[in-house]
Amino acid sequence: MPNYRIDFAKEILGVPFTVGSVDIVRARDPERARRAAELRFARHHGVGDWRERADLCLLAPRA
């Protein structure tokens, strides 16, 4: 199973600034990794939805 790193960014004047990232060690597919990261990011920041803290969710597979 591949590893994934999901970066969360806030977009200011069209420029993305990373506000956090989450590493997912195991996921069946990229969509499941993204969803797991969204939930973990929201819990870590104490919000109900990750969009309260970030505008973008960027997924990158890791070797």
PDB file of N, CA, C and O in Angstrom, chain B, residues numbered from 101:
ATOM      1  N   MET B 101       0.850  -1.183   0.000  1.00  0.00           N
ATOM      2  CA  MET B 101       0.000   0.000   0.000  1.00  0.00           C
ATOM      3  C   MET B 101       0.894   1.244   0.000  1.00  0.00           C
ATOM      4  O   MET B 101       1.863   1.317   0.755  1.00  0.00           O
ATOM      5  N   PRO B 102       0.567   2.204  -0.838  1.00  0.00           N
ATOM      6  CA  PRO B 102       1.412   3.403  -0.936  1.00  0.00           C
ATOM      7  C   PRO B 102       1.212   4.362   0.228  1.00  0.00           C
ATOM      8  O   PRO B 102       0.176   4.368   0.891  1.00  0.00           O
ATOM      9  N   ASN B 103       2.235   5.166   0.449  1.00  0.00           N
ATOM     10  CA  ASN B 103       2.190   6.238   1.443  1.00  0.00           C
ATOM     11  C   ASN B 103       1.787   7.524   0.748  1.00  0.00           C
ATOM     12  O   ASN B 103       2.057   7.708  -0.439  1.00  0.00           O
ATOM     13  N   TYR B 104       1.142   8.414   1.489  1.00  0.00           N
ATOM     14  CA  TYR B 104       0.713   9.688   0.924  1.00  0.00           C
ATOM     15  C   TYR B 104       1.045  10.817   1.884  1.00  0.00           C
ATOM     16  O   TYR B 104       1.054  10.629   3.100  1.00  0.00           O
ATOM     17  N   ARG B 105       1.316  11.983   1.331  1.00  0.00           N
ATOM     18  CA  ARG B 105       1.463  13.209   2.116  1.00  0.00           C
ATOM     19  C   ARG B 105       0.436  14.182   1.563  1.00  0.00           C
ATOM     20  O   ARG B 105       0.392  14.447   0.361  1.00  0.00           O
ATOM     21  N   ILE B 106      -0.380  14.705   2.451  1.00  0.00           N
ATOM     22  CA  ILE B 106      -1.417  15.648   2.067  1.00  0.00           C
ATOM     23  C   ILE B 106      -1.086  16.995   2.705  1.00  0.00           C
ATOM     24  O   ILE B 106      -0.978  17.105   3.926  1.00  0.00           O
ATOM     25  N   ASP B 107      -0.927  18.008   1.874  1.00  0.00           N
ATOM     26  CA  ASP B 107      -0.633  19.360   2.343  1.00  0.00           C
ATOM     27  C   ASP B 107      -1.906  20.194   2.305  1.00  0.00           C
ATOM     28  O   ASP B 107      -2.683  20.133   1.352  1.00  0.00           O
ATOM     29  N   PHE B 108      -2.097  20.965   3.353  1.00  0.00           N
ATOM     30  CA  PHE B 108      -3.235  21.869   3.439  1.00  0.00           C
ATOM     31  C   PHE B 108      -2.698  23.295   3.352  1.00  0.00           C
ATOM     32  O   PHE B 108      -1.746  23.650   4.047  1.00  0.00           O
ATOM     33  N   ALA B 109      -3.312  24.106   2.496  1.00  0.00           N
ATOM     34  CA  ALA B 109      -2.804  25.451   2.266  1.00  0.00           C
ATOM     35  C   ALA B 109      -3.927  26.480   2.325  1.00  0.00           C
ATOM     36  O   ALA B 109      -5.080  26.197   2.001  1.00  0.00           O
ATOM     37  N   LYS B 110      -3.555  27.658   2.742  1.00  0.00           N
ATOM     38  CA  LYS B 110      -4.441  28.816   2.736  1.00  0.00           C
ATOM     39  C   LYS B 110      -4.023  29.665   1.545  1.00  0.00           C
ATOM     40  O   LYS B 110      -2.839  29.951   1.370  1.00  0.00           O
ATOM     41  N   GLU B 111      -4.973  30.064   0.738  1.00  0.00           N
ATOM     42  CA  GLU B 111      -4.666  30.849  -0.452  1.00  0.00           C
ATOM     43  C   GLU B 111      -4.875  32.329  -0.159  1.00  0.00           C
ATOM     44  O   GLU B 111      -5.974  32.756   0.193  1.00  0.00           O
ATOM     45  N   ILE B 112      -3.798  33.109  -0.311  1.00  0.00           N
ATOM     46  CA  ILE B 112      -3.851  34.543  -0.064  1.00  0.00           C
ATOM     47  C   ILE B 112      -3.375  35.250  -1.327  1.00  0.00           C
ATOM     48  O   ILE B 112      -2.234  35.072  -1.752  1.00  0.00           O
ATOM     49  N   LEU B 113      -4.244  36.047  -1.921  1.00  0.00           N
ATOM     50  CA  LEU B 113      -3.961  36.752  -3.170  1.00  0.00           C
ATOM     51  C   LEU B 113      -3.512  35.788  -4.268  1.00  0.00           C
ATOM     52  O   LEU B 113      -2.637  36.112  -5.070  1.00  0.00           O
ATOM     53  N   GLY B 114      -4.111  34.619  -4.295  1.00  0.00           N
ATOM     54  CA  GLY B 114      -3.811  33.636  -5.324  1.00  0.00           C
ATOM     55  C   GLY B 114      -2.569  32.803  -5.082  1.00  0.00           C
ATOM     56  O   GLY B 114      -2.222  31.959  -5.910  1.00  0.00           O
ATOM     57  N   VAL B 115      -1.889  33.024  -3.957  1.00  0.00           N
ATOM     58  CA  VAL B 115      -0.663  32.279  -3.646  1.00  0.00           C
ATOM     59  C   VAL B 115      -0.947  31.326  -2.495  1.00  0.00           C
ATOM     60  O   VAL B 115      -1.392  31.766  -1.435  1.00  0.00           O
ATOM     61  N   PRO B 116      -0.700  30.017  -2.676  1.00  0.00           N
ATOM     62  CA  PRO B 116      -0.951  29.069  -1.589  1.00  0.00           C
ATOM     63  C   PRO B 116       0.176  29.070  -0.553  1.00  0.00           C
ATOM     64  O   PRO B 116       1.354  29.000  -0.904  1.00  0.00           O
ATOM     65  N   PHE B 117      -0.199  29.151   0.715  1.00  0.00           N
ATOM     66  CA  PHE B 117       0.735  29.066   1.829  1.00  0.00           C
ATOM     67  C   PHE B 117       0.357  27.841   2.659  1.00  0.00           C
ATOM     68  O   PHE B 117      -0.767  27.745   3.152  1.00  0.00           O
ATOM     69  N   THR B 118       1.282  26.919   2.811  1.00  0.00           N
ATOM     70  CA  THR B 118       1.018  25.684   3.550  1.00  0.00           C
ATOM     71  C   THR B 118       0.787  25.999   5.025  1.00  0.00           C
ATOM     72  O   THR B 118       1.599  26.671   5.660  1.00  0.00           O
ATOM     73  N   VAL B 119      -0.330  25.506   5.564  1.00  0.00           N
ATOM     74  CA  VAL B 119      -0.640  25.701   6.978  1.00  0.00           C
ATOM     75  C   VAL B 119      -0.515  24.406   7.761  1.00  0.00           C
ATOM     76  O   VAL B 119      -0.567  24.416   8.991  1.00  0.00           O
ATOM     77  N   GLY B 120      -0.351  23.300   7.065  1.00  0.00           N
ATOM     78  CA  GLY B 120      -0.175  22.019   7.740  1.00  0.00           C
ATOM     79  C   GLY B 120      -0.104  20.894   6.738  1.00  0.00           C
ATOM     80  O   GLY B 120      -0.481  21.047   5.576  1.00  0.00           O
ATOM     81  N   SER B 121       0.383  19.765   7.203  1.00  0.00           N
ATOM     82  CA  SER B 121       0.442  18.581   6.347  1.00  0.00           C
ATOM     83  C   SER B 121       0.220  17.340   7.197  1.00  0.00           C
ATOM     84  O   SER B 121       0.493  17.326   8.397  1.00  0.00           O
ATOM     85  N   VAL B 122      -0.279  16.309   6.548  1.00  0.00           N
ATOM     86  CA  VAL B 122      -0.579  15.046   7.224  1.00  0.00           C
ATOM     87  C   VAL B 122       0.007  13.919   6.388  1.00  0.00           C
ATOM     88  O   VAL B 122      -0.172  13.883   5.171  1.00  0.00           O
ATOM     89  N   ASP B 123       0.706  12.998   7.044  1.00  0.00           N
ATOM     90  CA  ASP B 123       1.225  11.809   6.375  1.00  0.00           C
ATOM     91  C   ASP B 123       0.288  10.645   6.650  1.00  0.00           C
ATOM     92  O   ASP B 123      -0.066  10.380   7.799  1.00  0.00           O
ATOM     93  N   ILE B 124      -0.107   9.958   5.603  1.00  0.00           N
ATOM     94  CA  ILE B 124      -0.934   8.759   5.716  1.00  0.00           C
ATOM     95  C   ILE B 124      -0.067   7.581   5.301  1.00  0.00           C
ATOM     96  O   ILE B 124       0.412   7.520   4.168  1.00  0.00           O
ATOM     97  N   VAL B 125       0.128   6.658   6.213  1.00  0.00           N
ATOM     98  CA  VAL B 125       1.034   5.536   5.968  1.00  0.00           C
ATOM     99  C   VAL B 125       0.417   4.486   5.069  1.00  0.00           C
ATOM    100  O   VAL B 125       1.082   3.972   4.170  1.00  0.00           O
ATOM    101  N   ARG B 126      -0.844   4.162   5.298  1.00  0.00           N
ATOM    102  CA  ARG B 126      -1.497   3.140   4.469  1.00  0.00           C
ATOM    103  C   ARG B 126      -2.888   3.600   4.079  1.00  0.00           C
ATOM    104  O   ARG B 126      -3.668   4.066   4.909  1.00  0.00           O
ATOM    105  N   ALA B 127      -3.177   3.457   2.802  1.00  0.00           N
ATOM    106  CA  ALA B 127      -4.520   3.751   2.293  1.00  0.00           C
ATOM    107  C   ALA B 127      -4.729   2.932   1.023  1.00  0.00           C
ATOM    108  O   ALA B 127      -3.792   2.712   0.256  1.00  0.00           O
ATOM    109  N   ARG B 128      -5.943   2.492   0.811  1.00  0.00           N
ATOM    110  CA  ARG B 128      -6.244   1.683  -0.375  1.00  0.00           C
ATOM    111  C   ARG B 128      -6.081   2.451  -1.667  1.00  0.00           C
ATOM    112  O   ARG B 128      -5.612   1.907  -2.666  1.00  0.00           O
ATOM    113  N   ASP B 129      -6.469   3.723  -1.649  1.00  0.00           N
ATOM    114  CA  ASP B 129      -6.365   4.552  -2.841  1.00  0.00           C
ATOM    115  C   ASP B 129      -6.193   6.007  -2.421  1.00  0.00           C
ATOM    116  O   ASP B 129      -6.380   6.336  -1.249  1.00  0.00           O
ATOM    117  N   PRO B 130      -5.843   6.876  -3.353  1.00  0.00           N
ATOM    118  CA  PRO B 130      -5.614   8.285  -3.004  1.00  0.00           C
ATOM    119  C   PRO B 130      -6.823   8.981  -2.382  1.00  0.00           C
ATOM    120  O   PRO B 130      -6.661   9.838  -1.514  1.00  0.00           O
ATOM    121  N   GLU B 131      -8.020   8.626  -2.813  1.00  0.00           N
ATOM    122  CA  GLU B 131      -9.219   9.271  -2.262  1.00  0.00           C
ATOM    123  C   GLU B 131      -9.407   8.937  -0.782  1.00  0.00           C
ATOM    124  O   GLU B 131      -9.783   9.803   0.007  1.00  0.00           O
ATOM    125  N   ARG B 132      -9.149   7.699  -0.410  1.00  0.00           N
ATOM    126  CA  ARG B 132      -9.250   7.322   1.011  1.00  0.00           C
ATOM    127  C   ARG B 132      -8.166   8.019   1.836  1.00  0.00           C
ATOM    128  O   ARG B 132      -8.409   8.420   2.974  1.00  0.00           O
ATOM    129  N   ALA B 133      -6.986   8.158   1.267  1.00  0.00           N
ATOM    130  CA  ALA B 133      -5.902   8.862   1.960  1.00  0.00           C
ATOM    131  C   ALA B 133      -6.275  10.322   2.188  1.00  0.00           C
ATOM    132  O   ALA B 133      -6.046  10.877   3.263  1.00  0.00           O
ATOM    133  N   ARG B 134      -6.847  10.925   1.166  1.00  0.00           N
ATOM    134  CA  ARG B 134      -7.262  12.328   1.271  1.00  0.00           C
ATOM    135  C   ARG B 134      -8.326  12.512   2.346  1.00  0.00           C
ATOM    136  O   ARG B 134      -8.248  13.445   3.145  1.00  0.00           O
ATOM    137  N   ARG B 135      -9.306  11.637   2.368  1.00  0.00           N
ATOM    138  CA  ARG B 135     -10.385  11.741   3.357  1.00  0.00           C
ATOM    139  C   ARG B 135      -9.856  11.546   4.781  1.00  0.00           C
ATOM    140  O   ARG B 135     -10.253  12.261   5.702  1.00  0.00           O
ATOM    141  N   ALA B 136      -8.964  10.576   4.951  1.00  0.00           N
ATOM    142  CA  ALA B 136      -8.370  10.336   6.274  1.00  0.00           C
ATOM    143  C   ALA B 136      -7.568  11.552   6.730  1.00  0.00           C
ATOM    144  O   ALA B 136      -7.611  11.922   7.903  1.00  0.00           O
ATOM    145  N   ALA B 137      -6.845  12.165   5.816  1.00  0.00           N
ATOM    146  CA  ALA B 137      -6.049  13.344   6.154  1.00  0.00           C
ATOM    147  C   ALA B 137      -6.941  14.530   6.513  1.00  0.00           C
ATOM    148  O   ALA B 137      -6.635  15.283   7.437  1.00  0.00           O
ATOM    149  N   GLU B 138      -8.031  14.694   5.792  1.00  0.00           N
ATOM    150  CA  GLU B 138      -8.965  15.783   6.094  1.00  0.00           C
ATOM    151  C   GLU B 138      -9.520  15.643   7.507  1.00  0.00           C
ATOM    152  O   GLU B 138      -9.591  16.623   8.248  1.00  0.00           O
ATOM    153  N   LEU B 139      -9.907  14.443   7.874  1.00  0.00           N
ATOM    154  CA  LEU B 139     -10.440  14.204   9.223  1.00  0.00           C
ATOM    155  C   LEU B 139      -9.379  14.438  10.289  1.00  0.00           C
ATOM    156  O   LEU B 139      -9.656  15.058  11.316  1.00  0.00           O
ATOM    157  N   ARG B 140      -8.176  13.949  10.054  1.00  0.00           N
ATOM    158  CA  ARG B 140      -7.088  14.109  11.026  1.00  0.00           C
ATOM    159  C   ARG B 140      -6.709  15.581  11.184  1.00  0.00           C
ATOM    160  O   ARG B 140      -6.477  16.046  12.300  1.00  0.00           O
ATOM    161  N   PHE B 141      -6.646  16.313  10.072  1.00  0.00           N
ATOM    162  CA  PHE B 141      -6.319  17.743  10.113  1.00  0.00           C
ATOM    163  C   PHE B 141      -7.375  18.508  10.907  1.00  0.00           C
ATOM    164  O   PHE B 141      -7.038  19.349  11.740  1.00  0.00           O
ATOM    165  N   ALA B 142      -8.643  18.219  10.651  1.00  0.00           N
ATOM    166  CA  ALA B 142      -9.730  18.901  11.365  1.00  0.00           C
ATOM    167  C   ALA B 142      -9.682  18.610  12.865  1.00  0.00           C
ATOM    168  O   ALA B 142      -9.841  19.519  13.680  1.00  0.00           O
ATOM    169  N   ARG B 143      -9.467  17.364  13.224  1.00  0.00           N
ATOM    170  CA  ARG B 143      -9.382  17.007  14.655  1.00  0.00           C
ATOM    171  C   ARG B 143      -8.195  17.690  15.322  1.00  0.00           C
ATOM    172  O   ARG B 143      -8.310  18.193  16.440  1.00  0.00           O
ATOM    173  N   HIS B 144      -7.060  17.707  14.637  1.00  0.00           N
ATOM    174  CA  HIS B 144      -5.846  18.309  15.192  1.00  0.00           C
ATOM    175  C   HIS B 144      -6.041  19.803  15.475  1.00  0.00           C
ATOM    176  O   HIS B 144      -5.514  20.324  16.458  1.00  0.00           O
ATOM    177  N   HIS B 145      -6.795  20.485  14.618  1.00  0.00           N
ATOM    178  CA  HIS B 145      -7.022  21.918  14.778  1.00  0.00           C
ATOM    179  C   HIS B 145      -8.305  22.238  15.540  1.00  0.00           C
ATOM    180  O   HIS B 145      -8.626  23.409  15.747  1.00  0.00           O
ATOM    181  N   GLY B 146      -9.036  21.215  15.956  1.00  0.00           N
ATOM    182  CA  GLY B 146     -10.228  21.431  16.769  1.00  0.00           C
ATOM    183  C   GLY B 146     -11.374  22.087  16.029  1.00  0.00           C
ATOM    184  O   GLY B 146     -12.120  22.876  16.609  1.00  0.00           O
ATOM    185  N   VAL B 147     -11.521  21.766  14.748  1.00  0.00           N
ATOM    186  CA  VAL B 147     -12.608  22.327  13.954  1.00  0.00           C
ATOM    187  C   VAL B 147     -13.448  21.194  13.382  1.00  0.00           C
ATOM    188  O   VAL B 147     -12.996  20.050  13.320  1.00  0.00           O
ATOM    189  N   GLY B 148     -14.658  21.508  12.969  1.00  0.00           N
ATOM    190  CA  GLY B 148     -15.549  20.497  12.418  1.00  0.00           C
ATOM    191  C   GLY B 148     -15.224  20.126  10.984  1.00  0.00           C
ATOM    192  O   GLY B 148     -15.473  18.999  10.556  1.00  0.00           O
ATOM    193  N   ASP B 149     -14.664  21.079  10.236  1.00  0.00           N
ATOM    194  CA  ASP B 149     -14.353  20.852   8.829  1.00  0.00           C
ATOM    195  C   ASP B 149     -12.999  21.490   8.522  1.00  0.00           C
ATOM    196  O   ASP B 149     -12.722  22.601   8.975  1.00  0.00           O
ATOM    197  N   TRP B 150     -12.164  20.803   7.764  1.00  0.00           N
ATOM    198  CA  TRP B 150     -10.821  21.293   7.459  1.00  0.00           C
ATOM    199  C   TRP B 150     -10.843  22.617   6.712  1.00  0.00           C
ATOM    200  O   TRP B 150      -9.869  23.368   6.767  1.00  0.00           O
ATOM    201  N   ARG B 151     -11.938  22.922   6.010  1.00  0.00           N
ATOM    202  CA  ARG B 151     -12.030  24.156   5.222  1.00  0.00           C
ATOM    203  C   ARG B 151     -12.094  25.409   6.091  1.00  0.00           C
ATOM    204  O   ARG B 151     -11.967  26.523   5.584  1.00  0.00           O
ATOM    205  N   GLU B 152     -12.292  25.232   7.399  1.00  0.00           N
ATOM    206  CA  GLU B 152     -12.277  26.378   8.299  1.00  0.00           C
ATOM    207  C   GLU B 152     -10.860  26.907   8.484  1.00  0.00           C
ATOM    208  O   GLU B 152     -10.682  28.074   8.833  1.00  0.00           O
ATOM    209  N   ARG B 153      -9.852  26.073   8.256  1.00  0.00           N
ATOM    210  CA  ARG B 153      -8.456  26.456   8.435  1.00  0.00           C
ATOM    211  C   ARG B 153      -7.651  26.534   7.148  1.00  0.00           C
ATOM    212  O   ARG B 153      -6.600  27.175   7.118  1.00  0.00           O
ATOM    213  N   ALA B 154      -8.124  25.892   6.084  1.00  0.00           N
ATOM    214  CA  ALA B 154      -7.366  25.842   4.835  1.00  0.00           C
ATOM    215  C   ALA B 154      -8.313  25.955   3.643  1.00  0.00           C
ATOM    216  O   ALA B 154      -9.511  25.691   3.747  1.00  0.00           O
ATOM    217  N   ASP B 155      -7.740  26.354   2.507  1.00  0.00           N
ATOM    218  CA  ASP B 155      -8.518  26.470   1.277  1.00  0.00           C
ATOM    219  C   ASP B 155      -8.245  25.317   0.319  1.00  0.00           C
ATOM    220  O   ASP B 155      -9.129  24.916  -0.439  1.00  0.00           O
ATOM    221  N   LEU B 156      -7.037  24.788   0.349  1.00  0.00           N
ATOM    222  CA  LEU B 156      -6.616  23.749  -0.595  1.00  0.00           C
ATOM    223  C   LEU B 156      -6.148  22.497   0.125  1.00  0.00           C
ATOM    224  O   LEU B 156      -5.603  22.553   1.227  1.00  0.00           O
ATOM    225  N   CYS B 157      -6.374  21.372  -0.525  1.00  0.00           N
ATOM    226  CA  CYS B 157      -5.926  20.068  -0.027  1.00  0.00           C
ATOM    227  C   CYS B 157      -5.189  19.406  -1.188  1.00  0.00           C
ATOM    228  O   CYS B 157      -5.816  19.000  -2.167  1.00  0.00           O
ATOM    229  N   LEU B 158      -3.863  19.295  -1.088  1.00  0.00           N
ATOM    230  CA  LEU B 158      -3.031  18.788  -2.182  1.00  0.00           C
ATOM    231  C   LEU B 158      -2.418  17.455  -1.780  1.00  0.00           C
ATOM    232  O   LEU B 158      -1.765  17.354  -0.742  1.00  0.00           O
ATOM    233  N   LEU B 159      -2.629  16.437  -2.599  1.00  0.00           N
ATOM    234  CA  LEU B 159      -2.184  15.085  -2.295  1.00  0.00           C
ATOM    235  C   LEU B 159      -0.964  14.729  -3.148  1.00  0.00           C
ATOM    236  O   LEU B 159      -0.936  14.997  -4.349  1.00  0.00           O
ATOM    237  N   ALA B 160       0.047  14.119  -2.512  1.00  0.00           N
ATOM    238  CA  ALA B 160       1.241  13.677  -3.247  1.00  0.00           C
ATOM    239  C   ALA B 160       1.618  12.281  -2.762  1.00  0.00           C
ATOM    240  O   ALA B 160       1.783  12.071  -1.560  1.00  0.00           O
ATOM    241  N   PRO B 161       1.759  11.315  -3.686  1.00  0.00           N
ATOM    242  CA  PRO B 161       2.223   9.985  -3.286  1.00  0.00           C
ATOM    243  C   PRO B 161       3.695  10.044  -2.866  1.00  0.00           C
ATOM    244  O   PRO B 161       4.479  10.831  -3.398  1.00  0.00           O
ATOM    245  N   ARG B 162       4.044   9.206  -1.913  1.00  0.00           N
ATOM    246  CA  ARG B 162       5.428   9.143  -1.433  1.00  0.00           C
ATOM    247  C   ARG B 162       5.969   7.741  -1.652  1.00  0.00           C
ATOM    248  O   ARG B 162       5.234   6.755  -1.593  1.00  0.00           O
ATOM    249  N   ALA B 163       7.220   7.674  -1.896  1.00  0.00           N
ATOM    250  CA  ALA B 163       7.860   6.361  -2.133  1.00  0.00           C
ATOM    251  C   ALA B 163       8.140   5.640  -0.848  1.00  0.00           C
ATOM    252  O   ALA B 163       8.672   4.530  -0.866  1.00  0.00           O
TER     253      ALA B 163
END
